[in-house]
């Protein structure tokens, strides 16, 4: 993960034009997998004090539901996170903020573009096969989605004129995401997720979308 530095593609040459949430969602629809999938992942996280690693699985039910089950190595803990539409639940409950303070970032790590929650303004720009969406909240914080050839390549956050976090994706020859590398300079946090397996799935049982008491 040392190679995951605060690299940020230069956006100055691009001419952004006002756009809409509807246009953003239309562009995002092409990044959603066409059918249910189960992904097998390995992960490694480092906050400068503690480094953890482990494995897990992600169940994706398009267009807007996923379940993440992860376990840390050496039996240090397990977490479940379920997102269905705009609803998020986790076990333990603190995992929502510890693992994923920004929900859209998990989708982005899987190559799926979703807008951050809340009232946003939307702008877009394009240069050949490269297209960029700039989404700004009411506080002026910007989330920038970069696509190459219609697939998500990177997402970054800018606050006060500086990049505070960046997620970059690595894809294989088939175009599938194989690695997501996140650097969050605000929290001094690094996360690497490797997708080691990917398989189609039949319909998921309804109970997987609920946490056990």
Secondary structure, DSSP 4 states (H G I P E B T S, - for coil): -TT--------TTS--EE--HHHHHHHHHTTS-SS-EEEEEEEEEE-SS-EEEEEEEEEEETTTEEEEEEEEGGG--EEEEEEETTEEEEESTTHHHHH-SSHHHHHHHTT---PPSSSEEEEEEEETTEEEEEEEETTS-EEEEEEETTEEEEEEEEETTEEEEEEEEEE-TTS-EEEEEEEETTTTEEEEEEEEEEEE--PPPGGGGS---
